[in-house]
Amino acid sequence: MAVKANYETVMVISMKQGEEGIQAIVEKFKALIEKHATLLNVDEWGKRRLAYLINKESEGYYVLMNFESTAEFPAELDRIYKITDGVLRSLIIKKGE
């Protein structure tokens, strides 16, 4: 049996995507996490000002998700974040006990 751990991920989505585009990206990642892991909760922080410009943008849409998965899945999730248009930044951390 594979050992599961709790993870937390935050992604910043470009405001250039528009309302529908942002929701489509959020739904895409919710579905991806649900397919490969147990999605514990989703917290949409909404539009926030960035600390510094990223791709000449000053605002982004923040989404926090907590999930439980095996150790292999976060690397795949990070790879998909990097190739998805509209995701400005992402972070995945393993939560402590």
ChimeraX attribute file (.defattr): number of C-alpha atoms within 10 A of each C-alpha:
attribute: neighborCount
match mode: 1-to-1
recipient: residues
	/A:1	3
	/A:2	7
	/A:3	7
	/A:4	14
	/A:5	14
	/A:6	19
	/A:7	20
	/A:8	18
	/A:9	18
	/A:10	19
	/A:11	21
	/A:12	23
	/A:13	27
	/A:14	23
	/A:15	19
	/A:16	12
	/A:17	16
	/A:18	11
	/A:19	10
	/A:20	9
	/A:21	15
	/A:22	21
	/A:23	12
	/A:24	13
	/A:25	17
	/A:26	20
	/A:27	12
	/A:28	12
	/A:29	16
	/A:30	16
	/A:31	13
	/A:32	14
	/A:33	21
	/A:34	15
	/A:35	10
	/A:36	17
	/A:37	17
	/A:38	15
	/A:39	19
	/A:40	14
	/A:41	12
	/A:42	16
	/A:43	11
	/A:44	14
	/A:45	12
	/A:46	12
	/A:47	15
	/A:48	13
	/A:49	12
	/A:50	14
	/A:51	8
	/A:52	10
	/A:53	11
	/A:54	13
	/A:55	8
	/A:56	7
	/A:57	14
	/A:58	14
	/A:59	19
	/A:60	24
	/A:61	22
	/A:62	23
	/A:63	18
	/A:64	18
	/A:65	20
	/A:66	20
	/A:67	23
	/A:68	21
	/A:69	19
	/A:70	15
	/A:71	15
	/A:72	10
	/A:73	14
	/A:74	23
	/A:75	11
	/A:76	11
	/A:77	17
	/A:78	14
	/A:79	11
	/A:80	14
	/A:81	18
	/A:82	13
	/A:83	9
	/A:84	11
	/A:85	12
	/A:86	18
	/A:87	21
	/A:88	18
	/A:89	15
	/A:90	17
	/A:91	13
	/A:92	17
	/A:93	12
	/A:94	15
	/A:95	12
	/A:96	7
	/A:97	5
